[in-house]
C-alpha cells in the first residue's frame, strides 16, 4: 500500500502543483538526512588503469571514505573475470 505522501507527491507532479513538504521542525537534527559530496572518478580511473579492465559498476561505500569499483578483466582467450576493489576516494 502506497503512503499518502507518495500519492500526494505523484498527484501534485502530474497536475503541475509543487509537492508537499514534510514537517521536520520536530525531528532531531541527528535523524535528518545529510548529503555528502562523494566522487569516485579518480578511483575508477585508477582501477581501470591498473587492471586494464572494463568498468562494470562503481558506488561509494557506506563509510563514505572508499569507492567499490567492479571491472571485467579479459584473460588470454579465457572468459573475463570480475574483479572488485575497494579504493579510497
C-alpha positions in Angstrom: 0.0 0.0 0.0 1.4 3.4 -1.0 1.9 6.1 1.5 -0.4 9.2 1.3 2.7 11.5 1.0 3.8 9.5 -2.0 0.4 9.6 -3.6 0.1 13.4 -2.9 3.6 14.0 -4.4 2.7 12.0 -7.5 -0.6 13.7 -8.0 1.0 17.2 -7.5 3.7 16.4 -10.0 1.1 15.2 -12.6 -1.1 18.3 -12.0 1.7 20.9 -12.0 1.5 21.9 -8.4 4.5 21.9 -6.1 5.0 18.7 -4.0 4.1 18.9 -0.3 7.0 19.3 2.1 7.4 17.1 5.2 7.5 18.9 8.5 11.0 18.5 10.0 10.6 21.0 12.8 10.1 18.4 15.5 12.7 16.0 14.1 16.0 16.0 16.0 19.0 17.0 13.8 20.6 13.6 14.3 17.6 11.9 12.4 17.8 14.3 9.4 19.5 13.1 6.2 22.8 14.7 5.4 24.1 14.7 1.8 27.8 14.1 1.4 29.8 15.0 -1.6 31.5 11.9 -2.9 33.3 11.5 -6.1 34.7 8.1 -7.3 36.0 9.4 -10.6 39.7 9.1 -9.7 39.1 5.7 -8.0 37.6 4.4 -11.2 40.4 5.8 -13.4 43.0 4.2 -11.1 41.3 0.7 -11.1 40.7 0.7 -14.8 44.3 1.8 -15.5 45.8 -0.8 -13.1 43.8 -3.8 -14.2 43.2 -2.9 -17.9 39.6 -3.9 -17.3 36.3 -2.6 -18.4 34.1 -0.8 -15.8 31.0 -2.7 -14.6 29.9 -0.7 -11.6 31.0 1.8 -9.0 29.4 3.1 -5.8 30.6 4.9 -2.7 30.9 2.6 0.3 28.8 3.1 3.5 31.7 4.6 5.4 31.9 7.5 2.8 35.7 7.1 2.6 36.0 4.5 -0.1 34.6 3.5 -3.5 33.8 0.0 -4.5 34.8 -0.5 -8.2 34.0 -3.6 -10.2 35.7 -4.3 -13.5 35.8 -7.1 -16.0 39.3 -8.2 -16.9 39.8 -10.1 -20.1 42.1 -13.1 -20.0 44.1 -14.7 -22.8 41.3 -16.4 -24.7 39.6 -17.1 -21.4 36.3 -16.0 -20.0 36.6 -12.5 -18.5 36.9 -12.4 -14.7 35.1 -10.0 -12.4 37.4 -8.0 -10.1 36.0 -5.9 -7.3 38.3 -3.4 -5.5 37.8 -1.1 -2.5 39.7 2.1 -3.3 40.0 5.4 -1.2 38.2 8.4 -2.7 
